Amino acid sequence: MRNYLIKEKAGVIEMHVLDYNEEKHARTLRAEGREEGREETRIADLSQMLSNGGTEADLRRFLRATDEEIALAKEQCSRTASAVQ
């Protein structure tokens, strides 16, 4: 296989370059960024609700928060409380 790839190096490189789609890659990066932003916003909202007296049960019932989201929101509340002091 190695010998074949060396012999056909130009063709292999051309196929690889042609497979790469810059526009598709950029769209994927933007979509991932939007999703990450939505997740960060959701955690911030959950954290805000906790800091305003909401309970974990409230988050689960009204916002359908997962255990992972609640843990992240509690962590964010702790960081915020530490920063204030």
Sequence and secondary structure as in RCSB ss.txt:
>XXXX:A:sequence
MRNYLIKEKAGVIEMHVLDYNEEKHARTLRAEGREEGREETRIADLSQMLSNGGTEADLRRFLRATDEEIALAKE
QCSRTASAVQ
>XXXX:A:secstr
 HHHHHHTHHHHHHHHHHH  HHHHHHHHHHHHHHHHHHHHHHHHHHHHHHTT  HHHHHHHH   HHHHHHHHH
HHHHHHHHH 
